Amino acid sequence: MSAFDNATRFFHACEGLEGWNGCKQYVAPGAGFVAQSDALTDIDTVQGYSEWMAGLGTNLMPGCGYELHASAYDEATRTALFFATFKGTHTGAGGPVPPTHKHTNSHYVYALTMDDNDLVSGMVKIWNSAWALAELGWA
């Protein structure tokens, strides 16, 4: 399996809300996570992010999903990019407010750095969380 194959499998496992158990086989130990996004400031590992996504989909937005628009791989930098739209409605308990029954269509990008073993060694999520949270009625 190539680095891009593993990156693609990781993307679908994470966005498919499989949590760490579904993602860990594609991730190097200690892989870091970063996002310039208020909703994700406390998360600094890929493991933590994959668990956050699973909780979001299981608890706050049951039935949420995503649409992948484009993906690419740069062999020179060993970086995979995935551009997608998250689609979800806040109907579940939890979160900063009671269920709003409001919907978001929120664009985002994953930038995944792959190591020499073709595993995710780092992840950057590019996402305007303020936009999404406002659509959901949380801001």
KOLGU-575041 format. One line per 2 residues: number of its first residue (from 1); their letters; for each residue y negated, z negated, x of C-alpha. Coordinates in nm, 4 decimals. Layout:
<recs>
NUM) a) Y:Z:X ~ ...
</recs>
This chain:
<recs>
1) ms) 0.0000:0.0000:0.0000 ~ -0.3473:0.0859:0.1300
3) af) -0.6540:-0.1351:0.1441 ~ -0.8079:0.0563:-0.1473
5) dn) -0.4866:0.0156:-0.3514 ~ -0.4972:-0.3610:-0.2960
7) at) -0.8691:-0.3756:-0.3738 ~ -0.8096:-0.1840:-0.6962
9) rf) -0.5220:-0.4096:-0.7977 ~ -0.7352:-0.7152:-0.7234
11) fh) -1.0232:-0.5793:-0.9333 ~ -0.8003:-0.5186:-1.2352
13) ac) -0.6216:-0.8542:-1.1995 ~ -0.9510:-1.0436:-1.1755
15) eg) -1.1211:-0.8561:-1.4576 ~ -0.7976:-0.8720:-1.6575
17) le) -0.8427:-1.2525:-1.6510 ~ -0.5201:-1.3212:-1.4603
19) gw) -0.6831:-1.6025:-1.2624 ~ -0.5851:-1.6981:-0.9111
21) ng) -0.2121:-1.6567:-0.9773 ~ -0.2640:-1.2890:-1.0581
23) ck) -0.5119:-1.2266:-0.7761 ~ -0.3914:-1.4243:-0.4744
25) qy) -0.1411:-1.1669:-0.3493 ~ -0.4336:-0.9303:-0.2772
27) va) -0.6591:-1.1866:-0.1072 ~ -0.6686:-1.3218:0.2485
29) pg) -0.6647:-1.7021:0.2899 ~ -1.0130:-1.8513:0.2632
31) ag) -1.1794:-1.5307:0.1416 ~ -1.5449:-1.5982:0.0684
33) fv) -1.7470:-1.5107:-0.2386 ~ -2.1221:-1.4679:-0.2793
35) aq) -2.3525:-1.3572:-0.5609 ~ -2.7285:-1.3750:-0.5997
37) sd) -2.6780:-1.4813:-0.9567 ~ -2.7713:-1.8173:-1.1081
39) al) -2.4501:-1.8392:-1.3106 ~ -2.2369:-1.8155:-0.9951
41) td) -2.4298:-2.0218:-0.7385 ~ -2.1646:-2.2945:-0.7174
43) id) -1.8799:-2.0524:-0.6407 ~ -1.8137:-1.9670:-0.2759
45) tv) -1.4521:-1.8461:-0.2660 ~ -1.2702:-1.5525:-0.4207
47) qg) -1.0193:-1.8040:-0.5567 ~ -1.2976:-1.9950:-0.7329
49) ys) -1.4418:-1.6753:-0.8774 ~ -1.1068:-1.5519:-1.0093
51) ew) -1.0535:-1.8869:-1.1827 ~ -1.4095:-1.8780:-1.3247
53) ma) -1.3435:-1.5326:-1.4719 ~ -1.0149:-1.6459:-1.6275
55) gl) -1.1881:-1.9469:-1.7841 ~ -1.4737:-1.7351:-1.9148
57) gt) -1.2362:-1.4980:-2.0901 ~ -0.9925:-1.7607:-2.2122
59) nl) -1.2396:-2.0230:-2.3326 ~ -1.5832:-1.8775:-2.4024
61) mp) -1.5239:-1.5110:-2.4830 ~ -1.1703:-1.4512:-2.6070
63) gc) -1.1009:-1.0803:-2.6334 ~ -1.3595:-0.9845:-2.3706
65) gy) -1.2962:-0.6867:-2.1494 ~ -1.4402:-0.4391:-1.9064
67) el) -1.4884:-0.0681:-1.8556 ~ -1.4597:0.0681:-1.5017
69) ha) -1.7062:0.3523:-1.4454 ~ -1.6575:0.4331:-1.0761
71) sa) -1.4873:0.3137:-0.7618 ~ -1.5038:0.4157:-0.3972
73) yd) -1.3752:0.3148:-0.0569 ~ -1.5530:0.3418:0.2776
75) ea) -1.2912:0.3488:0.5524 ~ -1.5496:0.2939:0.8285
77) tr) -1.6604:-0.0423:0.6850 ~ -1.3341:-0.1198:0.5011
79) ta) -1.5376:-0.1813:0.1846 ~ -1.4301:-0.1043:-0.1726
81) lf) -1.6886:-0.0746:-0.4505 ~ -1.6255:-0.1025:-0.8236
83) fa) -1.8981:-0.0356:-1.0831 ~ -1.8143:-0.1583:-1.4328
85) tf) -1.9460:-0.3028:-1.7575 ~ -1.8327:-0.6410:-1.8882
87) kg) -1.8141:-0.6599:-2.2673 ~ -1.7811:-0.9903:-2.4466
89) th) -1.8868:-1.1982:-2.7449 ~ -1.9429:-1.5742:-2.7234
91) tg) -1.7082:-1.7048:-2.9919 ~ -1.5235:-1.9784:-2.8042
93) ag) -1.6143:-2.3422:-2.7583 ~ -1.7802:-2.4512:-2.4392
95) gp) -2.0623:-2.3154:-2.2369 ~ -2.4230:-2.4264:-2.2413
97) vp) -2.4576:-2.3898:-2.6199 ~ -2.2247:-2.3744:-2.9229
99) pt) -2.0793:-2.0266:-2.9941 ~ -2.3640:-1.7829:-3.0591
101) hk) -2.1468:-1.4920:-3.1746 ~ -2.3797:-1.2715:-2.9684
103) ht) -2.2477:-0.9862:-2.7532 ~ -2.3220:-0.8656:-2.4014
105) ns) -2.2663:-0.5337:-2.2281 ~ -2.3424:-0.6308:-1.8710
107) hy) -2.3229:-0.3950:-1.5710 ~ -2.1943:-0.5276:-1.2381
109) vy) -2.0566:-0.4193:-0.9024 ~ -1.7850:-0.5719:-0.6846
111) al) -1.8174:-0.5085:-0.3102 ~ -1.4868:-0.6076:-0.1517
113) tm) -1.4429:-0.6273:0.2243 ~ -1.0849:-0.5679:0.3334
115) dd) -0.9225:-0.7185:0.6430 ~ -0.6796:-0.5532:0.8887
117) nd) -0.3886:-0.6568:0.6646 ~ -0.5458:-0.4686:0.3705
119) lv) -0.6349:-0.7907:0.1872 ~ -0.9688:-0.8922:0.0349
121) sg) -1.1456:-1.1005:0.2994 ~ -1.4823:-1.1246:0.1250
123) mv) -1.6444:-1.0418:-0.2055 ~ -2.0012:-0.9845:-0.3176
125) ki) -2.0708:-0.9557:-0.6898 ~ -2.3906:-0.7786:-0.7843
127) wn) -2.4781:-0.8881:-1.1359 ~ -2.7935:-0.9674:-1.3298
129) sa) -2.6678:-1.2864:-1.4933 ~ -3.0077:-1.3601:-1.6481
131) wa) -2.9811:-1.0388:-1.8522 ~ -2.6281:-1.1159:-1.9702
133) la) -2.7031:-1.4783:-2.0551 ~ -3.0114:-1.3753:-2.2539
135) el) -2.8028:-1.1227:-2.4512 ~ -2.5565:-1.4028:-2.5283
137) gw) -2.8358:-1.6306:-2.6465 ~ -2.7865:-1.8778:-2.3623
139) a) -3.1235:-1.8397:-2.1927
</recs>
